C-alpha cells in the first residue's frame, strides 16, 4: 500500500500545482479585467477615447512582445511564424476585437457607472455562447448553460455585494447601450478567433491583433 502511494506523489503534486496555477491565473485575470472598469472610469474624463485606446495598445503591444517571446521559448511547439494569408484574420481581430471593443468600452464609461458597465460586461459569456450557437452551430450542453448562469449570478452577487436590491435601481442609459455594443463586438471577436484562427496560439493572436490595430 505504501509503495503504491510513493509512486504517485510526484504526479499528484504536479497535477495539484497545475490546478493551483490555473486558479491563480484565473483570479489574476478577473482582477485585471475588473480593474479596467475602475481605471477606465478615472481616465475617460481627462483623456479622449481614441487616445486612451491608442495608448493602451502601445503599452500592451510592447508587453505582449516579451510575453510571446517567453511563451514560445518555453513551448517551442506553439511558436507561430507570421503568414501573409493570416493578414485578413488579424485585421478583423484587430479592428473588431481590439479597437472596436475598447472604443465602445471607454466611450460607455463616459455616460455610465463602472458598476453598470461591469454588470453588462458580465453577460459576455452568454452573448458569446449564443453567437457560437447561431454562427458555428456549436451545441450548448446543459452543463455549460448551468455554468454560464452560475458564473453570471456569481459576478452579479459580487458586484452588488450581496445586495440584489441594487439591481432594482439599474436603469439603461446611453452608456449602458454602448457597453452592450462592446459586449457584442467582443463576443464576435471570440467566436471569429475560435473558428478562423485554429492552430494559432492565443498569445500570437493577441500580439498580432495589437500590431494590426489601425
N, C-alpha and C positions, 0 to 999 in steps of 0.2 A: 504493500500500500504506500509506504513512504517513498519507495523507489519511483513509483508512478507519479507521485506528487512532485518529486525532484526533477523529473523530465520536463514538466510543463511550466515551471515558474517563469523561465526566460520568455517563452512565448506569451504567457498570460500577462506578464508585466509589460511587454511591448504593446500588446493589444490595449491594455488599460491606459498606457501612456499616450497611445494614438488617439483613443477616445477622449482623454483629458485635453489633449492638444486641440482636437476638433471643437470641443465645448468652449475652450478659452478663445479660440479664433472666432467662434460664433458670437460670443459675448462682446469681444472687441469690435466686431463688425457692427453689431447692434448699437454699441456705444458711439462709434464714429458716425453711423447713419443718423442716429437721433441728435447727435451734437451738431450735425449740419443744419438742422432746422433752427436751432438756437443761434448758431454763428451767423447763419444767413439772415435771420431777423435783425440782428445787431448791425449787419453790414449794409443791407439794402437802402437804408435812409441816406447813406453817405457815398455809396459807390454805384454808378449806373449798372444796370443789369448786364449789359453786354460786356462791360469792363470787368465786372465781377466774375463772369463766366470765363472770360479770356484769361484772367489772372489765375483762376483756379486751375485751368488746364496747363498753363505754363509750368506751375509748380508740380502738378500731378504727372506731367509727361516726363520731367526730369526724374522724379521719384520712381515711376514705373520703369524707366530705363534701367535703373540699378536693380530693381526687383526682378525684371525679366532676365537680366544677365545672371543674377544669383540663382534663380529658379532653374534656368536652362543648364547652368553648370552643375547643379545638384541633380537634375533629372535630364540628362542628355537626350533621352528618347522623346522628350517633349519639345525639343528645340525646333523652332519654326523659322524657315527662311522665306522671306517675302517673295510672293509670286504676283506678277502683273495681273494674272487672271483673278486675283482676290481684291483688286483695287476697288471694284464696284461694291463689294461686300463691306469694305472698311469705310467707304464713302457713306454708305447707308447707316452703318452703326455709328459713325462719327457725327453725321448730321442729325440723325433722328435720336439715337440713344444718348449722345453726349450733349451736343448743342441744344437740340430740341427740348429734352427733359430739363436741363439746368436753367435754360432761359425761362421756361414756364415755371419752374420751381422757385427761382429767385423773384420772378415777377409776382407770383402768388403771395409771397411773403410781404409784398408792399401793401396788400389790401386785406390780409387776414392774419390771424394769430398763428404762432408756432404750433399751438395745440391743435387747432382746426386742421392745419396743414399736415401735421403728423398723423392725425386720425384718418384723413383721406388717404395719405400715403400708405397706411397700413392695409388698404384694400388692394394693394398691388398684386399680391399672390392670387387673389380671387380673379382680378381682371386678366392676369397672365394665363391662368388656367382656362378661362373662358375663351380667350383668343386662340390658345393652343387647341382647344376643343373645336373651335369654328374653322380654323385655317389648316391645322395639321391633322385634324380628325383624331387627335390624341385622346384616348379614353381617360376618363377621370374615375379611378377606383374609389369606392366608398371610404376607404381608409384615408385617402388623400383629401377627400371632401371634408371628412371629420377633422383632419389635421389642420386644414386651412381655417375652418370655423373656429377651432380651438385656439389656434395661434392668433387669429384676429381678435377673439374675445380677450385673450391674454394681453394683447397690445392695448386695447381699449381700457381694460381694467388697470393696467399700469399707468397709462396716460391720465386717467381720471382719478388715480389714487384710490380706487375702490368706491368712489362716489359717482355712481351712474347717473345721478341727477344732473351732472354736468352735461350729459347728452341731451337733456331736455331743453337746455338753453342753446344747443347747437343749431345755428342758422346758416344756410348757404349764402355767401355773398360773392362779389366779383372775384376775390382772391381764391375762394374755395372752388369756384368753377374752373379757374385757370389751373389749380392744382389737380383737378380731375383730368384735365387735358394732359398734364405732366405724367400722371399715372398711366394713362392710355398709351402715351408715347413710349414710356419706359417698358411697358408690357410688350409693345410691338417690337422693341429692340431685343428683348429677351427671347421672344418667340422666333424672330428672324435669325438671331445668333445660333439658337438651338438647331434650326432647320438647315441653314445655309453655311454655317461655319464649322461643320463637323470635321474633326481632325486637327483643328487649330486650338491650342491651349487657351484657357480663359485669360491668362496673363498676356499672351500675344494679341488676342482680340482687343483687349482693353488698351494695350500700348499703341497698336497701330490705329485704333479708332481715335485716340488722342491726337496722333500725328495728322489725321485727315479731318480734324476739326477745322472748318473754314476760318 
